[in-house]
Amino acid sequence: MSLRYRGVSYEPTQAQVEMSEELIGRYRGAAVSRHTPKQSAAHSSVEGLKYRGATVK
């Protein structure tokens, strides 16, 4: 699938995350579930993050 934004074409990327489904209850007879990732994603360091030229923590 090819996408286009302001005249520039690009291919979308999808993160491959394994999800687990947990049944948390019932609402009006329908099962209610919550989807959570099996492993949390590693956060990148925030060093070098800038906003309008100023370094933010």
PDB file of N, CA, C and O in Angstrom:
ATOM      1  N   MET A   1       0.843  -1.166   0.000  1.00  0.00           N
ATOM      2  CA  MET A   1       0.000   0.000   0.000  1.00  0.00           C
ATOM      3  C   MET A   1       0.890   1.231   0.000  1.00  0.00           C
ATOM      4  O   MET A   1       1.737   1.391   0.880  1.00  0.00           O
ATOM      5  N   SER A   2       0.706   2.076  -0.958  1.00  0.00           N
ATOM      6  CA  SER A   2       1.506   3.282  -1.068  1.00  0.00           C
ATOM      7  C   SER A   2       0.664   4.485  -0.644  1.00  0.00           C
ATOM      8  O   SER A   2      -0.478   4.636  -1.078  1.00  0.00           O
ATOM      9  N   LEU A   3       1.227   5.321   0.192  1.00  0.00           N
ATOM     10  CA  LEU A   3       0.526   6.506   0.668  1.00  0.00           C
ATOM     11  C   LEU A   3       1.203   7.747   0.124  1.00  0.00           C
ATOM     12  O   LEU A   3       2.355   7.701  -0.309  1.00  0.00           O
ATOM     13  N   ARG A   4       0.488   8.841   0.148  1.00  0.00           N
ATOM     14  CA  ARG A   4       1.004  10.096  -0.372  1.00  0.00           C
ATOM     15  C   ARG A   4       0.614  11.224   0.557  1.00  0.00           C
ATOM     16  O   ARG A   4      -0.541  11.317   0.972  1.00  0.00           O
ATOM     17  N   TYR A   5       1.577  12.094   0.893  1.00  0.00           N
ATOM     18  CA  TYR A   5       1.311  13.254   1.733  1.00  0.00           C
ATOM     19  C   TYR A   5       2.043  14.443   1.150  1.00  0.00           C
ATOM     20  O   TYR A   5       3.268  14.423   1.028  1.00  0.00           O
ATOM     21  N   ARG A   6       1.309  15.473   0.789  1.00  0.00           N
ATOM     22  CA  ARG A   6       1.857  16.687   0.182  1.00  0.00           C
ATOM     23  C   ARG A   6       2.776  16.392  -0.989  1.00  0.00           C
ATOM     24  O   ARG A   6       3.833  17.007  -1.136  1.00  0.00           O
ATOM     25  N   GLY A   7       2.364  15.444  -1.823  1.00  0.00           N
ATOM     26  CA  GLY A   7       3.097  15.135  -3.035  1.00  0.00           C
ATOM     27  C   GLY A   7       4.245  14.162  -2.859  1.00  0.00           C
ATOM     28  O   GLY A   7       4.915  13.833  -3.838  1.00  0.00           O
ATOM     29  N   VAL A   8       4.499  13.688  -1.647  1.00  0.00           N
ATOM     30  CA  VAL A   8       5.592  12.759  -1.409  1.00  0.00           C
ATOM     31  C   VAL A   8       5.002  11.377  -1.124  1.00  0.00           C
ATOM     32  O   VAL A   8       4.152  11.228  -0.247  1.00  0.00           O
ATOM     33  N   SER A   9       5.456  10.374  -1.866  1.00  0.00           N
ATOM     34  CA  SER A   9       4.988   9.010  -1.652  1.00  0.00           C
ATOM     35  C   SER A   9       5.825   8.328  -0.588  1.00  0.00           C
ATOM     36  O   SER A   9       7.025   8.578  -0.475  1.00  0.00           O
ATOM     37  N   TYR A  10       5.190   7.470   0.188  1.00  0.00           N
ATOM     38  CA  TYR A  10       5.919   6.697   1.189  1.00  0.00           C
ATOM     39  C   TYR A  10       5.180   5.411   1.474  1.00  0.00           C
ATOM     40  O   TYR A  10       3.983   5.303   1.207  1.00  0.00           O
ATOM     41  N   GLU A  11       5.888   4.437   2.015  1.00  0.00           N
ATOM     42  CA  GLU A  11       5.325   3.155   2.399  1.00  0.00           C
ATOM     43  C   GLU A  11       5.130   3.161   3.915  1.00  0.00           C
ATOM     44  O   GLU A  11       6.063   3.492   4.645  1.00  0.00           O
ATOM     45  N   PRO A  12       3.948   2.806   4.402  1.00  0.00           N
ATOM     46  CA  PRO A  12       3.731   2.778   5.855  1.00  0.00           C
ATOM     47  C   PRO A  12       4.483   1.609   6.489  1.00  0.00           C
ATOM     48  O   PRO A  12       4.652   0.559   5.869  1.00  0.00           O
ATOM     49  N   THR A  13       4.929   1.800   7.720  1.00  0.00           N
ATOM     50  CA  THR A  13       5.587   0.728   8.456  1.00  0.00           C
ATOM     51  C   THR A  13       4.701   0.340   9.625  1.00  0.00           C
ATOM     52  O   THR A  13       4.090   1.193  10.269  1.00  0.00           O
ATOM     53  N   GLN A  14       4.640  -0.931   9.886  1.00  0.00           N
ATOM     54  CA  GLN A  14       3.826  -1.455  10.978  1.00  0.00           C
ATOM     55  C   GLN A  14       4.753  -2.091  12.002  1.00  0.00           C
ATOM     56  O   GLN A  14       5.621  -2.886  11.641  1.00  0.00           O
ATOM     57  N   ALA A  15       4.582  -1.757  13.256  1.00  0.00           N
ATOM     58  CA  ALA A  15       5.357  -2.380  14.319  1.00  0.00           C
ATOM     59  C   ALA A  15       4.756  -3.752  14.609  1.00  0.00           C
ATOM     60  O   ALA A  15       3.543  -3.885  14.767  1.00  0.00           O
ATOM     61  N   GLN A  16       5.605  -4.761  14.676  1.00  0.00           N
ATOM     62  CA  GLN A  16       5.151  -6.116  14.971  1.00  0.00           C
ATOM     63  C   GLN A  16       5.218  -6.330  16.474  1.00  0.00           C
ATOM     64  O   GLN A  16       6.284  -6.613  17.020  1.00  0.00           O
ATOM     65  N   VAL A  17       4.077  -6.194  17.143  1.00  0.00           N
ATOM     66  CA  VAL A  17       3.994  -6.328  18.590  1.00  0.00           C
ATOM     67  C   VAL A  17       3.044  -7.465  18.909  1.00  0.00           C
ATOM     68  O   VAL A  17       1.915  -7.501  18.420  1.00  0.00           O
ATOM     69  N   GLU A  18       3.510  -8.397  19.732  1.00  0.00           N
ATOM     70  CA  GLU A  18       2.638  -9.489  20.148  1.00  0.00           C
ATOM     71  C   GLU A  18       1.701  -8.967  21.235  1.00  0.00           C
ATOM     72  O   GLU A  18       2.135  -8.332  22.197  1.00  0.00           O
ATOM     73  N   MET A  19       0.413  -9.247  21.063  1.00  0.00           N
ATOM     74  CA  MET A  19      -0.589  -8.767  21.999  1.00  0.00           C
ATOM     75  C   MET A  19      -1.212  -9.950  22.733  1.00  0.00           C
ATOM     76  O   MET A  19      -1.345 -11.043  22.183  1.00  0.00           O
ATOM     77  N   SER A  20      -1.589  -9.709  23.979  1.00  0.00           N
ATOM     78  CA  SER A  20      -2.343 -10.701  24.737  1.00  0.00           C
ATOM     79  C   SER A  20      -3.712 -10.107  25.047  1.00  0.00           C
ATOM     80  O   SER A  20      -3.851  -8.901  25.254  1.00  0.00           O
ATOM     81  N   GLU A  21      -4.708 -10.966  25.073  1.00  0.00           N
ATOM     82  CA  GLU A  21      -6.080 -10.517  25.315  1.00  0.00           C
ATOM     83  C   GLU A  21      -6.514 -11.025  26.681  1.00  0.00           C
ATOM     84  O   GLU A  21      -6.355 -12.205  26.993  1.00  0.00           O
ATOM     85  N   GLU A  22      -7.053 -10.141  27.480  1.00  0.00           N
ATOM     86  CA  GLU A  22      -7.471 -10.482  28.837  1.00  0.00           C
ATOM     87  C   GLU A  22      -8.956 -10.155  28.978  1.00  0.00           C
ATOM     88  O   GLU A  22      -9.381  -9.031  28.708  1.00  0.00           O
ATOM     89  N   LEU A  23      -9.731 -11.134  29.397  1.00  0.00           N
ATOM     90  CA  LEU A  23     -11.153 -10.920  29.625  1.00  0.00           C
ATOM     91  C   LEU A  23     -11.312 -10.224  30.970  1.00  0.00           C
ATOM     92  O   LEU A  23     -10.910 -10.763  32.001  1.00  0.00           O
ATOM     93  N   ILE A  24     -11.904  -9.012  30.963  1.00  0.00           N
ATOM     94  CA  ILE A  24     -12.012  -8.252  32.210  1.00  0.00           C
ATOM     95  C   ILE A  24     -13.434  -8.180  32.750  1.00  0.00           C
ATOM     96  O   ILE A  24     -13.651  -7.656  33.842  1.00  0.00           O
ATOM     97  N   GLY A  25     -14.402  -8.697  32.005  1.00  0.00           N
ATOM     98  CA  GLY A  25     -15.761  -8.695  32.526  1.00  0.00           C
ATOM     99  C   GLY A  25     -16.806  -8.815  31.431  1.00  0.00           C
ATOM    100  O   GLY A  25     -16.506  -9.150  30.285  1.00  0.00           O
ATOM    101  N   ARG A  26     -18.023  -8.534  31.815  1.00  0.00           N
ATOM    102  CA  ARG A  26     -19.126  -8.567  30.872  1.00  0.00           C
ATOM    103  C   ARG A  26     -19.933  -7.289  31.028  1.00  0.00           C
ATOM    104  O   ARG A  26     -20.107  -6.777  32.134  1.00  0.00           O
ATOM    105  N   TYR A  27     -20.425  -6.779  29.899  1.00  0.00           N
ATOM    106  CA  TYR A  27     -21.264  -5.595  29.907  1.00  0.00           C
ATOM    107  C   TYR A  27     -22.469  -5.884  29.030  1.00  0.00           C
ATOM    108  O   TYR A  27     -22.321  -6.127  27.833  1.00  0.00           O
ATOM    109  N   ARG A  28     -23.645  -5.861  29.608  1.00  0.00           N
ATOM    110  CA  ARG A  28     -24.908  -6.149  28.906  1.00  0.00           C
ATOM    111  C   ARG A  28     -24.832  -7.443  28.109  1.00  0.00           C
ATOM    112  O   ARG A  28     -25.335  -7.529  26.989  1.00  0.00           O
ATOM    113  N   GLY A  29     -24.197  -8.446  28.700  1.00  0.00           N
ATOM    114  CA  GLY A  29     -24.136  -9.760  28.080  1.00  0.00           C
ATOM    115  C   GLY A  29     -22.971  -9.966  27.129  1.00  0.00           C
ATOM    116  O   GLY A  29     -22.725 -11.091  26.695  1.00  0.00           O
ATOM    117  N   ALA A  30     -22.249  -8.903  26.797  1.00  0.00           N
ATOM    118  CA  ALA A  30     -21.109  -9.026  25.878  1.00  0.00           C
ATOM    119  C   ALA A  30     -19.809  -9.087  26.677  1.00  0.00           C
ATOM    120  O   ALA A  30     -19.648  -8.400  27.685  1.00  0.00           O
ATOM    121  N   ALA A  31     -18.900  -9.914  26.210  1.00  0.00           N
ATOM    122  CA  ALA A  31     -17.603 -10.030  26.875  1.00  0.00           C
ATOM    123  C   ALA A  31     -16.772  -8.779  26.599  1.00  0.00           C
ATOM    124  O   ALA A  31     -16.716  -8.296  25.469  1.00  0.00           O
ATOM    125  N   VAL A  32     -16.132  -8.265  27.639  1.00  0.00           N
ATOM    126  CA  VAL A  32     -15.281  -7.074  27.516  1.00  0.00           C
ATOM    127  C   VAL A  32     -13.843  -7.526  27.748  1.00  0.00           C
ATOM    128  O   VAL A  32     -13.533  -8.146  28.765  1.00  0.00           O
ATOM    129  N   SER A  33     -12.975  -7.210  26.800  1.00  0.00           N
ATOM    130  CA  SER A  33     -11.590  -7.640  26.923  1.00  0.00           C
ATOM    131  C   SER A  33     -10.651  -6.452  26.761  1.00  0.00           C
ATOM    132  O   SER A  33     -11.016  -5.402  26.232  1.00  0.00           O
ATOM    133  N   ARG A  34      -9.429  -6.660  27.237  1.00  0.00           N
ATOM    134  CA  ARG A  34      -8.394  -5.621  27.143  1.00  0.00           C
ATOM    135  C   ARG A  34      -7.208  -6.239  26.413  1.00  0.00           C
ATOM    136  O   ARG A  34      -6.804  -7.362  26.717  1.00  0.00           O
ATOM    137  N   HIS A  35      -6.653  -5.510  25.455  1.00  0.00           N
ATOM    138  CA  HIS A  35      -5.485  -5.956  24.705  1.00  0.00           C
ATOM    139  C   HIS A  35      -4.249  -5.247  25.259  1.00  0.00           C
ATOM    140  O   HIS A  35      -4.202  -4.018  25.314  1.00  0.00           O
ATOM    141  N   THR A  36      -3.263  -6.020  25.662  1.00  0.00           N
ATOM    142  CA  THR A  36      -2.028  -5.453  26.188  1.00  0.00           C
ATOM    143  C   THR A  36      -0.845  -6.093  25.480  1.00  0.00           C
ATOM    144  O   THR A  36      -0.915  -7.263  25.103  1.00  0.00           O
ATOM    145  N   PRO A  37       0.239  -5.350  25.293  1.00  0.00           N
ATOM    146  CA  PRO A  37       1.429  -5.946  24.675  1.00  0.00           C
ATOM    147  C   PRO A  37       2.079  -6.942  25.629  1.00  0.00           C
ATOM    148  O   PRO A  37       2.067  -6.750  26.845  1.00  0.00           O
ATOM    149  N   LYS A  38       2.651  -8.019  25.062  1.00  0.00           N
ATOM    150  CA  LYS A  38       3.297  -9.024  25.899  1.00  0.00           C
ATOM    151  C   LYS A  38       4.594  -8.493  26.501  1.00  0.00           C
ATOM    152  O   LYS A  38       4.930  -8.826  27.638  1.00  0.00           O
ATOM    153  N   GLN A  39       5.326  -7.669  25.746  1.00  0.00           N
ATOM    154  CA  GLN A  39       6.540  -7.049  26.252  1.00  0.00           C
ATOM    155  C   GLN A  39       6.435  -5.557  26.021  1.00  0.00           C
ATOM    156  O   GLN A  39       5.966  -5.113  24.973  1.00  0.00           O
ATOM    157  N   SER A  40       6.875  -4.781  27.004  1.00  0.00           N
ATOM    158  CA  SER A  40       6.822  -3.335  26.827  1.00  0.00           C
ATOM    159  C   SER A  40       7.948  -2.899  25.896  1.00  0.00           C
ATOM    160  O   SER A  40       9.035  -3.477  25.907  1.00  0.00           O
ATOM    161  N   ALA A  41       7.684  -1.898  25.111  1.00  0.00           N
ATOM    162  CA  ALA A  41       8.684  -1.384  24.177  1.00  0.00           C
ATOM    163  C   ALA A  41       9.746  -0.606  24.928  1.00  0.00           C
ATOM    164  O   ALA A  41       9.449   0.092  25.898  1.00  0.00           O
ATOM    165  N   ALA A  42      10.967  -0.725  24.482  1.00  0.00           N
ATOM    166  CA  ALA A  42      12.065   0.013  25.110  1.00  0.00           C
ATOM    167  C   ALA A  42      11.963   1.472  24.677  1.00  0.00           C
ATOM    168  O   ALA A  42      11.818   1.771  23.492  1.00  0.00           O
ATOM    169  N   HIS A  43      12.039   2.356  25.631  1.00  0.00           N
ATOM    170  CA  HIS A  43      11.968   3.775  25.322  1.00  0.00           C
ATOM    171  C   HIS A  43      13.349   4.290  24.959  1.00  0.00           C
ATOM    172  O   HIS A  43      14.350   3.909  25.565  1.00  0.00           O
ATOM    173  N   SER A  44      13.386   5.144  23.981  1.00  0.00           N
ATOM    174  CA  SER A  44      14.665   5.724  23.608  1.00  0.00           C
ATOM    175  C   SER A  44      15.045   6.796  24.623  1.00  0.00           C
ATOM    176  O   SER A  44      14.191   7.333  25.329  1.00  0.00           O
ATOM    177  N   SER A  45      16.298   7.088  24.681  1.00  0.00           N
ATOM    178  CA  SER A  45      16.748   8.113  25.626  1.00  0.00           C
ATOM    179  C   SER A  45      16.243   9.475  25.177  1.00  0.00           C
ATOM    180  O   SER A  45      16.044   9.710  23.985  1.00  0.00           O
ATOM    181  N   VAL A  46      16.040  10.357  26.119  1.00  0.00           N
ATOM    182  CA  VAL A  46      15.510  11.673  25.803  1.00  0.00           C
ATOM    183  C   VAL A  46      16.613  12.705  25.647  1.00  0.00           C
ATOM    184  O   VAL A  46      16.327  13.894  25.507  1.00  0.00           O
ATOM    185  N   GLU A  47      17.869  12.273  25.667  1.00  0.00           N
ATOM    186  CA  GLU A  47      18.960  13.219  25.445  1.00  0.00           C
ATOM    187  C   GLU A  47      18.855  13.764  24.035  1.00  0.00           C
ATOM    188  O   GLU A  47      18.547  13.031  23.095  1.00  0.00           O
ATOM    189  N   GLY A  48      19.105  15.018  23.899  1.00  0.00           N
ATOM    190  CA  GLY A  48      19.075  15.616  22.577  1.00  0.00           C
ATOM    191  C   GLY A  48      17.691  16.045  22.138  1.00  0.00           C
ATOM    192  O   GLY A  48      17.530  16.525  21.015  1.00  0.00           O
ATOM    193  N   LEU A  49      16.688  15.889  22.988  1.00  0.00           N
ATOM    194  CA  LEU A  49      15.342  16.310  22.636  1.00  0.00           C
ATOM    195  C   LEU A  49      15.274  17.824  22.738  1.00  0.00           C
ATOM    196  O   LEU A  49      15.616  18.412  23.763  1.00  0.00           O
ATOM    197  N   LYS A  50      14.825  18.443  21.648  1.00  0.00           N
ATOM    198  CA  LYS A  50      14.786  19.902  21.629  1.00  0.00           C
ATOM    199  C   LYS A  50      13.405  20.386  21.225  1.00  0.00           C
ATOM    200  O   LYS A  50      12.707  19.745  20.439  1.00  0.00           O
ATOM    201  N   TYR A  51      13.027  21.523  21.775  1.00  0.00           N
ATOM    202  CA  TYR A  51      11.784  22.177  21.413  1.00  0.00           C
ATOM    203  C   TYR A  51      12.099  23.639  21.167  1.00  0.00           C
ATOM    204  O   TYR A  51      12.515  24.360  22.075  1.00  0.00           O
ATOM    205  N   ARG A  52      11.899  24.065  19.944  1.00  0.00           N
ATOM    206  CA  ARG A  52      12.193  25.452  19.531  1.00  0.00           C
ATOM    207  C   ARG A  52      13.618  25.876  19.908  1.00  0.00           C
ATOM    208  O   ARG A  52      13.852  27.005  20.340  1.00  0.00           O
ATOM    209  N   GLY A  53      14.557  24.950  19.736  1.00  0.00           N
ATOM    210  CA  GLY A  53      15.945  25.272  19.962  1.00  0.00           C
ATOM    211  C   GLY A  53      16.408  25.087  21.395  1.00  0.00           C
ATOM    212  O   GLY A  53      17.611  25.149  21.650  1.00  0.00           O
ATOM    213  N   ALA A  54      15.506  24.861  22.342  1.00  0.00           N
ATOM    214  CA  ALA A  54      15.886  24.676  23.737  1.00  0.00           C
ATOM    215  C   ALA A  54      15.871  23.192  24.082  1.00  0.00           C
ATOM    216  O   ALA A  54      14.963  22.467  23.676  1.00  0.00           O
ATOM    217  N   THR A  55      16.859  22.747  24.819  1.00  0.00           N
ATOM    218  CA  THR A  55      16.920  21.345  25.252  1.00  0.00           C
ATOM    219  C   THR A  55      15.934  21.138  26.399  1.00  0.00           C
ATOM    220  O   THR A  55      15.893  21.908  27.359  1.00  0.00           O
ATOM    221  N   VAL A  56      15.142  20.072  26.269  1.00  0.00           N
ATOM    222  CA  VAL A  56      14.171  19.747  27.311  1.00  0.00           C
ATOM    223  C   VAL A  56      14.529  18.406  27.928  1.00  0.00           C
ATOM    224  O   VAL A  56      15.146  17.560  27.281  1.00  0.00           O
ATOM    225  N   LYS A  57      14.143  18.218  29.175  1.00  0.00           N
ATOM    226  CA  LYS A  57      14.448  16.977  29.885  1.00  0.00           C
ATOM    227  C   LYS A  57      13.467  15.897  29.566  1.00  0.00           C
ATOM    228  O   LYS A  57      13.582  14.786  30.084  1.00  0.00           O
TER     229      LYS A  57
END
